[in-house]
Structures are given as structure tokens and as C-alpha cells.
Amino acid sequence: MPVRHTSNSDLPPYLYHDADKGYRLTLIDGKRKSLGKDRTAAIAIAMEYNRQMRFNTNSIVSSLIMNHENGDLLKPFSRHLDNIHRRILEREDLGANALSTLDNDMGRAKHFFTDVNAMDITLRHVKEYLDTFHGEASGNVRNRKTSFLEKIFDYAIDEGIMNENPAKKKLRDKKSKKIRKRLSFEKYKEIFAAAPKFLQVAMSLALQTTHAVNELSKIKYDIKKPKTGVCGCVWFDKPVFLPLASGECEAKVYGKLYIHRQKVEDEETSLVAIPIGEELKAIIDSSRDRVFSPYVVHRMPTRRSNGIAEGNDHLTQLTPQYISKEFSKVRDAIGVYDELQKDERPTFHEVRALSAYLFAEQNVDPQQRMAHKNAKTTEIYKEGHVEWDEVQHAEIKTA
């Protein structure tokens, strides 16, 4: 950006003087337009252009009045973001993933809006922000980041430092089709063989239950009775025999694994009871070690640990993010799917899809087991009007 000489300090914003080229005005699209060498005419044109294209006169006057009363109101927008961040945390109940994403987005916003006043933010800034930080991202990601800008601008309006929300004027990008490759059973076995014990347990549970890492990280060895918001095992006093969903002979069942699926926790079908047969019992038994933990998927923390992770209630409990990252780390360490870009490689979540596929191959409908809301259900447990859906007994043989 050209540097103003002191003799040009009275020029309107975005108008600059060049000794050779005369007066030039920076337009809202970033291009510069020559206004000739007549100083009076150039100033008049620049002022009128700024009035029509850049500024809402009432907004500027109002902000000047507010600035006289409160010197903080015309600070760069970046200097308001700590307060907006704090307000978001106070008002919204965010999970661990959402908190981490918010922190990262706030860091980018602080960097981008360092020299921009809130009243001056336009749709052009929204587009430049997306192109700067998410230019190569999918349409889905760009839409989420547009929603982030829309959120912080709404808070800014509530704070009285903006009058309108330019992010709401941004047309959403076309949604991208899912590009992530499915996880094959062969590659699953390769990753499993190289995985540490806690990850093997998590992978095995995902394969047998069809459930995601959010639920698997919360499964307890023993709970007294089913309870909403809790995932865990209720054991029978002695085994019973139940028919397999495939129609084969009866199989021994040792208890029930109750899963309250987090993603659809307000739906009736989010409460699932899965019979604990030989495969599930073997997984749970194999997870037991010298580490005292109430959780089936667990690990003794390292010396560098900062204590109990946010959202957990025990030192040995693992966060869903940690389990997912370790899966991807092992996948990449052994080189499976190296031919794919990182955003195309299967993640831990693909174990859930693999499980559904393998159950379907046995002619077992995985929908109810997965707690999909349009599943046909069987009411088996009622206490305080809470209903749990018992799925048919079925297992995937991995040997």
C-alpha cells in the first residue's frame, strides 16, 4: 500500500497521490483507478465513491460519536475477538472437537482482521478470508467457515461494534461429495496388527457394535442398570442362550452392552442394547490389565500428561480425538493407503461403515444396531419412560 506523504494527509481514505501518475483511488475490488492530476476533482470523486460504495454515513457518524464516549469501539476488529470468544464459550455448550475448531478459527480471524475496523468489514473481506485460509478446501469446509464468520459478526452486532453481517450475504458453496475411501477388511487387519493394545480394543468394539469413537470411549466395564447418557455393560448372573440374527443355532450371551449414541442422543432410537456374546466378551476380557480403569478402552497416561482430559472423568479414559488420531498415525506409519491423499484415507470412523457392510453380508440388518432413527425397534426396557432397543444377537468373526 502506498505511503502517504505528510502533504497528502488531508486526502480521503483510499486516495493516493503519485508525482508521476497523479491521483489514484483504490476501488473495493482492490484495483486502482486513475483520477487525473486535478487535486480538487480527485478529492470530490473519491469522497463520493467512498460514500456510496464503502461507508454507511450514519454508521460512521454513529461510530465517531461512540468513539468519543468509548475509545475501544474503533479498535481493529481483531482486538474485539477475545471478548467475542469468551461470550461464545459462556453461551454455547461446545464439545471438545468444536472447542478446538473454534480456537483455530479465532486465531485465523485475529490474524486476518488485525488492521480492519469492524464497521469497515464487507463481503469482500469475507471472500478474501475464505480464499486466504481455505482456498483449496472443499465446499463443505468453506461453508462451515462462512458460518463461523457469520457467528462472530452476529456477536459483534450484539456488542454494538457492527451494524450488519456481511457473511450472511455470501452465497454458500456447492457441497462436495464424500471423497474418503472406504476401509477394507484386509486393510483393517493390517492396521489392527500394528496398533497398540488400547487401539485394538477400540477397533474391535467398533467392528462388533457398529458404533463410533464417541460412544466407544465411554463404555464402562460394569454398570448396575441402563441409564441415559451412559454407555456400559450389564452382566447376567449366568449366561443365557439367544438365537443368532443370521438364523443359525442359539449362542451364549453373557449380558448386554447399553449404548446411548451421542450424535442422535435426543432421538428415541439412540438407546441401544447389544447382546454380549462370545466375541464381545472376548474383547472386553482381553482389555483387562494391571491398570485400574472403569473404561474398557483405556491407557495409563504418560508422564507428560496434564491430568484428566476435558470431557473425561478418569485419568485412564481416552478422548475420542486421541483414539482417532492414533488410528490415523498407525495407518500412515505402516503405509496402507499411501497412494491416496490424506483427506481421502479412511479414518477410524470408517470402521463403523465396514462393520455395517460385514453385518449386511451375513444378512443381518445393521440399521437398528447403529441407532439410526428410522430403524424398526423392539422395546425391551422401560424405567421412568425410557425405552432401550435390543438388537438381535450377531457377531463378526475376525479370525
C-alpha positions in Angstrom: 0.0 0.0 0.0 1.4 3.5 -0.9 2.7 5.5 2.0 1.1 9.0 2.3 3.4 12.0 2.4 2.5 14.5 5.1 1.4 16.9 2.4 -1.3 14.5 1.4 -2.6 13.7 4.9 -5.9 15.5 4.1 -6.8 13.1 1.2 -9.9 10.9 1.7 -9.3 7.2 2.6 -8.0 5.1 -0.3 -7.0 8.1 -2.4 -3.2 8.4 -3.0 -1.1 10.9 -5.0 1.8 9.9 -7.2 4.1 12.6 -8.5 4.2 11.0 -12.0 0.8 9.4 -12.3 -1.4 11.9 -10.4 -4.2 10.8 -8.1 -5.2 7.2 -7.9 -8.2 5.6 -6.0 -8.2 2.1 -4.7 -11.6 0.5 -5.5 -13.4 -2.0 -3.4 -12.2 -4.8 -5.7 -8.6 -3.9 -4.9 -7.9 -2.3 -8.4 -6.6 1.2 -8.7 -8.3 3.8 -10.8 -6.5 7.0 -12.1 -8.5 10.2 -11.3 -6.1 12.5 -13.1 -4.0 15.3 -11.7 -6.7 17.8 -10.6 -6.5 17.6 -6.8 -9.9 19.2 -6.1 -11.7 16.9 -8.6 -9.9 13.8 -7.4 -10.9 14.5 -3.8 -14.5 15.1 -4.7 -14.7 11.9 -6.8 -13.0 9.9 -4.0 -15.3 11.2 -1.3 -18.4 10.5 -3.3 -17.2 7.0 -4.3 -16.4 6.1 -0.7 -19.7 7.4 0.5 -21.7 5.3 -2.0 -19.5 2.2 -2.1 -17.7 1.9 1.2 -19.4 3.6 4.1 -22.8 3.9 5.5 -22.7 7.5 6.6 -24.9 7.0 9.5 -22.7 4.1 10.7 -19.6 6.3 10.5 -21.2 9.2 12.3 -22.6 6.9 15.0 -19.2 5.2 15.5 -17.5 8.5 15.8 -19.9 9.5 18.5 -19.5 6.2 20.3 -15.8 6.5 19.9 -15.9 9.9 21.7 -17.7 8.1 24.6 -15.7 4.9 24.5 -12.2 4.7 22.9 -12.5 0.9 22.4 -15.1 0.9 19.7 -12.9 1.9 16.8 -10.1 -0.5 17.6 -9.3 -3.1 14.9 -11.8 -6.0 14.9 -9.1 -8.4 16.0 -8.9 -6.7 19.3 -12.6 -7.5 20.0 -12.3 -11.2 19.3 -11.1 -12.3 22.7 -14.3 -10.9 24.2 -16.4 -12.5 21.5 -14.6 -15.8 22.1 -15.3 -15.5 25.8 -19.0 -14.8 25.2 -19.3 -17.8 22.8 -17.9 -20.1 25.4 -20.3 -18.7 28.1 -23.4 -19.0 25.9 -22.8 -22.2 23.9 -22.2 -25.8 25.1 -19.4 -26.9 22.8 -17.8 -30.4 22.7 -14.1 -31.0 22.6 -13.9 -31.0 18.8 -15.9 -27.8 18.5 -13.8 -26.1 21.1 -10.6 -27.0 19.3 -12.0 -25.8 15.9 -13.2 -22.6 17.5 -9.7 -21.9 18.9 -8.2 -22.4 15.5 -10.7 -20.3 13.7 -10.3 -17.5 16.2 -6.6 -17.5 15.7 -7.0 -17.1 11.9 -9.6 -14.3 12.4 -7.3 -12.4 14.7 -4.5 -12.6 12.1 -6.7 -11.5 9.2 -8.6 -8.6 10.9 -5.6 -7.0 12.5 -5.9 -3.8 10.6 -9.6 -3.8 9.8 -12.2 -1.9 11.8 -15.5 -3.8 12.5 -17.5 -1.1 10.7 -15.4 -1.4 7.6 -15.8 -5.2 7.1 -17.6 -6.0 3.9 -18.5 -9.1 1.8 -15.1 -8.6 0.0 -13.3 -9.3 3.4 -15.4 -12.5 3.8 -14.3 -13.7 0.4 -10.7 -12.8 1.0 -10.7 -14.5 4.3 -12.0 -17.8 2.8 -9.6 -17.6 -0.1 -6.6 -16.9 2.2 -7.2 -19.7 4.7 -9.5 -22.1 2.9 -8.8 -21.5 -0.8 -8.2 -25.2 -1.6 -10.8 -26.6 0.9 -14.0 -28.4 -0.1 -17.3 -26.6 -0.4 -18.4 -28.2 2.8 -15.4 -26.7 4.7 -15.8 -23.3 3.1 -19.5 -23.2 4.1 -18.6 -24.1 7.7 -16.0 -21.3 7.8 -18.6 -18.9 6.4 -20.9 -19.9 9.2 -18.1 -19.2 11.7 -17.7 -15.6 10.3 -21.5 -15.2 10.5 -21.4 -16.2 14.1 -18.7 -13.8 15.2 -20.2 -11.0 13.3 -23.6 -11.7 15.0 -21.8 -11.4 18.3 -20.2 -8.2 17.1 -23.6 -6.7 16.2 -24.8 -7.6 19.7 -21.8 -5.8 21.1 -22.7 -2.7 19.1 -19.5 -2.6 17.1 -21.1 -3.7 13.8 -24.4 -2.8 12.2 -24.8 -5.6 9.6 -23.5 -9.1 9.0 -21.6 -9.3 5.6 -21.1 -13.1 5.9 -24.9 -13.5 5.6 -24.6 -12.1 2.0 -22.2 -14.8 1.0 -23.7 -17.5 -1.2 -22.8 -20.9 0.1 -20.5 -23.1 -2.0 -21.8 -26.3 -3.6 -21.5 -29.2 -1.2 -18.8 -31.6 -2.0 -19.4 -35.3 -2.4 -17.7 -37.5 0.1 -14.2 -38.5 -1.2 -12.9 -40.6 1.7 -12.2 -44.2 0.7 -13.9 -47.0 2.5 -11.8 -49.2 4.8 -11.4 -52.8 3.5 -11.4 -55.7 5.9 -7.9 -56.7 4.7 -6.5 -53.2 5.5 -8.4 -53.2 8.8 -6.5 -56.3 9.8 -3.2 -54.8 8.8 -3.8 -51.7 10.9 -5.1 -53.8 13.8 -1.9 -55.9 13.8 0.3 -52.8 14.1 -1.9 -51.0 16.6 -1.2 -50.6 20.4 -3.5 -52.6 22.7 -6.0 -49.8 23.5 -6.5 -49.1 19.8 -7.0 -52.8 19.1 -9.7 -52.9 21.7 -11.4 -49.7 20.3 -11.3 -51.1 16.7 -12.7 -54.5 17.8 -15.5 -52.8 19.7 -16.3 -50.6 16.7 -16.4 -53.7 14.4 -18.7 -55.7 16.7 -21.1 -52.9 17.7 -21.0 -50.6 14.6 -20.6 -47.6 16.9 -18.4 -44.6 16.7 -15.5 -43.4 18.7 -17.6 -41.0 20.8 -19.5 -44.0 22.3 -16.6 -46.4 22.4 -14.5 -44.1 24.6 -17.3 -44.0 27.2 -18.0 -47.8 27.5 -17.7 -48.9 31.2 -16.9 -52.5 32.3 -19.8 -52.6 34.6 -22.9 -50.5 35.3 -25.7 -51.5 37.6 -28.5 -50.7 35.2 -29.1 -48.9 31.9 -29.0 -45.1 32.2 -29.3 -42.3 29.6 -26.1 -40.6 28.9 -24.1 -43.7 30.0 -22.5 -46.5 27.9 -21.6 -49.7 29.7 -22.1 -53.4 30.3 -24.8 -55.0 32.5 -23.9 -58.7 33.2 -26.3 -61.6 33.7 -25.9 -63.7 36.9 -25.5 -66.6 34.5 -25.3 -66.8 30.7 -28.5 -67.2 28.6 -28.9 -68.6 25.1 -30.3 -66.4 22.3 -30.8 -67.2 18.6 -28.4 -65.5 16.2 -29.8 -62.9 13.8 -28.5 -65.0 10.9 -31.0 -67.7 11.8 -28.3 -70.2 12.9 -28.3 -72.1 16.3 -28.5 -70.3 19.6 -25.4 -68.7 21.1 -24.4 -68.0 24.6 -24.9 -64.4 25.8 -23.4 -63.0 29.0 -25.1 -59.7 29.3 -26.0 -56.5 27.4 -23.9 -53.6 26.3 -26.0 -50.4 26.5 -25.1 -47.6 24.1 -26.5 -44.1 24.2 -25.4 -42.7 20.9 -24.2 -39.1 21.3 -24.9 -37.9 17.7 -28.7 -38.7 17.9 -29.0 -38.6 21.7 -32.4 -36.8 21.6 -33.9 -39.5 19.3 -35.8 -42.4 20.7 -33.6 -44.9 18.8 -30.4 -43.5 20.2 -30.7 -46.0 23.1 -29.4 -49.4 22.0 -28.9 -52.7 23.9 -26.5 -55.1 22.3 -26.2 -58.7 23.5 -22.7 -59.6 24.7 -21.8 -62.8 23.0 -18.5 -64.7 22.8 -16.8 -62.1 20.5 -17.7 -59.1 22.6 -16.9 -60.8 25.9 -13.5 -61.8 24.5 -12.7 -58.2 23.5 -13.7 -56.9 26.9 -11.8 -59.7 28.7 -8.7 -59.0 26.6 -8.8 -55.3 27.5 -8.3 -56.0 31.3 -4.8 -55.4 32.5 -3.0 -54.2 35.6 -4.2 -50.6 35.0 -7.2 -49.8 37.2 -9.8 -48.2 35.0 -13.6 -48.3 34.8 -13.4 -47.9 31.0 -12.9 -50.8 28.5 -10.8 -48.5 26.2 -8.2 -47.1 28.4 -4.5 -46.3 28.8 -2.2 -45.3 31.6 -1.3 -41.6 30.9 2.3 -40.7 30.1 4.4 -38.6 32.5 3.8 -35.6 30.3 0.1 -35.9 30.8 -1.7 -32.8 32.1 -4.2 -34.8 34.1 -7.8 -35.7 33.3 -8.7 -34.5 29.8 -11.6 -32.1 29.3 -14.9 -34.1 29.0 -13.4 -37.2 30.7 -13.9 -38.3 34.4 -11.0 -40.6 34.9 -7.2 -40.4 34.3 -7.1 -43.5 32.2 -10.1 -42.6 29.9 -9.1 -41.6 26.4 -10.7 -38.8 24.4 -12.4 -39.7 21.0 -9.9 -37.3 19.3 -6.9 -39.2 20.7 -8.2 -42.6 19.6 -9.0 -41.3 16.1 -5.6 -39.6 15.7 -3.8 -42.8 16.9 -5.6 -44.8 14.3 -4.5 -42.4 11.5 -1.0 -42.4 12.9 -0.7 -46.2 12.7 -2.4 -46.3 9.3 0.2 -43.9 7.9 3.2 -45.4 9.8 2.7 -48.8 8.1 2.0 -47.2 4.7 -1.5 -48.6 3.9 -3.4 -46.2 1.6 -0.2 -44.2 0.9 -1.4 -43.9 -2.7 -4.2 -41.6 -1.5 -4.1 -38.0 -0.4 -4.5 -37.7 3.4 -8.1 -36.4 3.2 -9.0 -39.5 1.1 -7.6 -42.1 3.5 -10.0 -44.0 5.7 -10.3 -42.7 9.3 -11.3 -44.6 12.4 -14.9 -43.7 11.6 -14.8 -45.9 8.6 -14.6 -49.0 10.9 -18.3 -48.2 11.6 -19.1 -48.4 7.8 -17.0 -51.6 7.5 -18.9 -53.2 10.3 -22.3 -52.3 8.7 -21.1 -53.9 5.5 -19.9 -57.1 7.1 -23.2 -57.5 9.1 -25.1 -56.9 5.9 -23.0 -59.6 4.2 -24.4 -62.0 6.9 -28.0 -60.9 6.0 -28.1 -59.0 9.3 -29.6 -55.6 9.0 -27.2 -53.2 10.8 -29.5 -50.2 10.9 -31.0 -50.8 14.3 -27.7 -51.7 15.8 -26.3 -48.4 14.5 -29.1 -46.4 16.2 -30.3 -44.9 13.0 -33.6 -43.1 13.8 -35.7 -44.8 11.1 -34.8 -48.3 12.4 -37.5 -50.7 13.4 -37.3 -51.1 17.1 -38.1 -53.7 19.8 -39.0 -52.2 23.2 -37.3 -54.2 25.9 -36.6 -51.9 28.8 -38.8 -49.3 30.4 -38.0 -47.4 33.5 -39.1 -43.8 34.0 -40.5 -44.0 30.5 -37.0 -44.6 29.0 -37.0 -47.2 26.2 -34.0 -49.2 25.1 -33.9 -51.0 21.7 -32.5 -54.5 21.9 -30.9 -55.6 18.7 -30.7 -59.2 17.5 -27.6 -61.1 18.5 -25.0 -61.1 15.8 -21.2 -61.3 15.6 -18.4 -60.8 13.1 -15.7 -63.4 13.1 -12.3 -61.9 12.6 -10.1 -65.0 12.8 
